[in-house]
Amino acid sequence: MVPWKHPMPPLPKEFYQKLRETRPSFKKVDEFIIDLEQRGKAWIVKKGQSTRVVCTERAQLVDACFWNANDPEERFWDQYTLTRETPFLTTYSRLWSNLPMFRPMMTIIEDTVETVKTHPGDHHHYCFGSHCNPSFWYWALGDKKHPFVTKYNCWCNLQRAIEPFGLNWRNLHDNINFFTKTHWENDGTHPVLCSDAKKGDYVELYAEMDVLIAVSICPSGTGTYHWSEAEKDTVSPLGVEIYDTGIEPLQFENVMGPEGFQCSG
């Protein structure tokens, strides 16, 4: 029996190659730091702009969520992203939105992290995990009053980040784990390893539409320690940069159409 693959949307790679070649001419229009008091922040990247999430001091694990800035009902869909782009994301990977729109939201146009293969399957930036939350840290630490349980878990960080945009916990959903290193074990588990990201490493994403991004500084820091010893790790600020690229996205051809898809009969 011949194994079959999912039908794949075409990737206009030549367009993204040219886009990457023009990166030196991008105009920086904003930059800011997500500090250790905030631990989370959200911002809008306009269609045709790019944004960088930067490790400013050392490796820092990041949980990131994405919405259509004009309609938060349309948001990042991890399951269809991983079947179309693989579970590990890097340069040329596209972030797909949920039905009924089902279209690229952003495309990664640069990933500077160099993965050290301590295991043959090691990669960074995966989309099959989720963000840590109060229950996760209570199970790991056994302390209901610990700051990782009450305030600084990614679920809480992301909530605080999106509140100024009129969103709340009900809007939190699938996310990407940037700078996080892992692989699949034979039993299906995926251990978190120490990130290979270095000071100055970043992921740059190009906006195919107006996108609201929310980012959390994960309490696990660099990923060096087991969850039960995460307090020993160093948590670091993140840098964010936004650029005008001067290049409009291509029109994505999709049976769903500009208003989404309505099934017949």
Residue pairs with C-beta under 8 A, 6 or more apart in sequence:
6 83
6 84
8 84
9 84
11 92
11 94
12 250
13 92
15 250
16 92
16 107
16 109
16 206
19 109
19 206
19 245
19 247
20 91
20 109
20 110
22 245
22 246
22 247
23 109
23 110
23 204
25 246
26 50
26 243
26 244
26 245
26 246
27 243
27 244
27 246
28 241
28 242
28 243
29 49
29 242
29 243
29 244
30 240
30 241
30 242
31 239
31 240
31 241
31 242
32 41
32 43
32 239
32 240
33 56
33 237
33 238
33 239
33 240
34 40
34 41
34 215
34 217
34 237
34 238
34 239
34 240
35 237
36 217
36 235
36 236
36 237
38 157
38 160
38 161
39 152
39 157
39 160
39 216
39 217
40 154
40 156
40 157
40 158
40 159
40 160
40 161
40 214
40 215
40 216
40 217
41 161
41 214
41 215
41 240
42 161
42 162
42 164
42 165
42 212
42 213
42 214
42 215
43 51
43 212
43 213
43 240
43 242
44 69
44 210
44 211
44 212
44 213
45 51
45 106
45 205
45 207
45 210
45 211
45 213
45 242
46 207
46 210
47 207
47 208
47 209
47 210
47 248
47 249
48 206
48 207
48 244
48 245
48 246
48 247
48 248
48 249
49 206
49 207
49 242
49 243
49 244
49 245
50 109
50 204
50 205
50 206
50 207
50 242
50 243
50 245
51 204
51 205
51 207
51 213
51 240
51 241
51 242
51 243
52 110
52 202
52 203
52 204
52 205
52 239
52 240
52 241
52 243
53 62
53 64
53 178
53 202
53 203
53 205
53 215
53 238
53 239
53 240
54 200
54 201
54 202
54 238
54 239
54 240
54 241
55 179
55 197
55 198
55 199
55 200
55 201
55 202
55 236
55 238
55 239
56 199
56 200
56 236
56 237
56 238
56 239
57 199
57 236
57 237
58 197
58 198
58 199
58 222
58 234
58 236
59 179
59 194
59 195
59 196
59 197
59 198
59 201
59 221
59 222
59 223
59 236
60 179
60 195
60 197
60 217
60 218
60 221
60 222
60 235
60 236
60 237
60 238
61 177
61 178
61 179
61 180
61 192
61 195
61 218
61 220
61 221
61 222
61 223
62 177
62 178
62 179
62 180
62 215
62 216
62 217
62 218
62 238
63 131
63 132
63 154
63 157
63 158
63 175
63 176
63 177
63 178
63 215
63 216
63 218
64 175
64 176
64 178
64 213
64 214
64 215
64 216
65 75
65 76
65 131
65 158
65 162
65 172
65 173
65 174
65 175
65 213
65 214
66 75
66 76
66 95
66 105
66 106
66 176
66 211
66 212
66 213
66 214
67 74
67 75
67 76
67 167
67 171
67 211
67 212
68 74
68 75
68 97
68 101
68 105
68 209
68 210
68 211
68 212
69 209
69 210
69 211
69 212
70 209
70 210
72 167
72 171
72 212
74 97
74 98
74 101
74 105
75 97
75 98
75 171
75 173
75 174
76 95
76 96
76 97
76 98
76 105
76 173
76 174
76 175
76 176
77 96
77 97
77 98
77 99
77 102
77 174
78 127
78 128
78 174
78 175
78 176
79 174
80 96
80 98
80 102
81 89
81 93
81 94
81 95
81 96
81 127
82 127
82 128
84 94
84 96
85 93
85 94
85 96
85 127
86 93
87 126
87 127
87 128
88 123
88 124
88 125
88 126
88 127
89 95
89 108
89 111
89 125
89 126
89 127
89 176
90 108
90 111
90 123
90 124
90 125
91 108
91 109
91 110
91 111
92 107
92 108
92 109
93 107
93 108
94 104
94 105
94 106
94 107
94 108
94 208
95 104
95 105
95 106
95 107
95 108
95 176
95 205
96 102
96 103
96 104
96 105
97 103
97 104
97 105
99 256
99 260
99 261
100 256
100 260
100 261
100 262
101 254
101 256
101 260
102 254
102 256
102 261
103 208
103 209
103 252
103 254
103 256
104 208
104 252
105 207
105 208
105 209
105 211
106 205
106 206
106 207
106 208
106 211
107 205
107 206
107 208
108 125
108 203
108 204
108 205
108 206
109 204
109 205
109 206
110 202
110 203
110 204
111 124
111 125
111 203
111 204
112 200
112 201
112 202
112 203
113 124
113 125
113 179
113 195
113 196
113 197
113 201
113 203
114 196
115 122
115 123
115 124
115 181
115 196
116 122
116 196
118 193
119 183
119 193
120 183
121 183
121 184
122 181
122 182
122 183
122 193
123 181
123 182
123 183
124 178
124 179
124 180
124 181
124 195
124 196
124 197
125 176
125 177
125 178
125 179
125 180
125 203
126 176
126 177
126 180
126 182
126 190
127 174
127 175
127 176
127 177
128 190
129 175
129 177
129 180
129 182
129 190
130 174
130 175
131 153
131 154
131 155
131 158
131 172
131 175
131 216
131 218
132 148
132 153
132 154
132 155
132 218
132 219
132 220
133 153
133 154
133 155
133 156
134 149
134 150
134 153
134 155
134 156
136 153
136 227
137 146
137 148
137 149
137 153
137 219
137 227
138 144
138 146
138 149
140 148
140 227
140 228
140 230
141 148
141 149
141 227
141 228
143 149
144 150
148 219
148 230
148 231
150 156
152 219
153 219
154 175
154 216
154 218
154 219
155 169
155 172
157 216
157 217
158 172
158 175
158 214
158 216
159 168
159 169
159 172
161 214
161 215
161 216
162 168
162 171
162 172
162 212
162 214
165 212
177 218
178 203
179 195
179 197
179 201
179 203
180 192
180 195
180 218
180 223
181 192
181 193
181 194
181 195
181 196
181 223
182 190
182 191
182 192
182 193
183 190
183 191
183 193
184 190
185 191
192 220
192 223
193 223
194 222
194 223
194 224
195 222
195 223
202 239
202 241
205 213
206 245
206 249
207 249
208 249
208 252
209 249
215 238
215 240
217 235
217 236
217 237
217 238
218 235
219 230
219 235
220 227
220 230
220 233
221 230
221 233
221 234
221 235
221 236
222 233
222 234
222 236
223 233
224 232
224 233
225 232
225 233
255 261
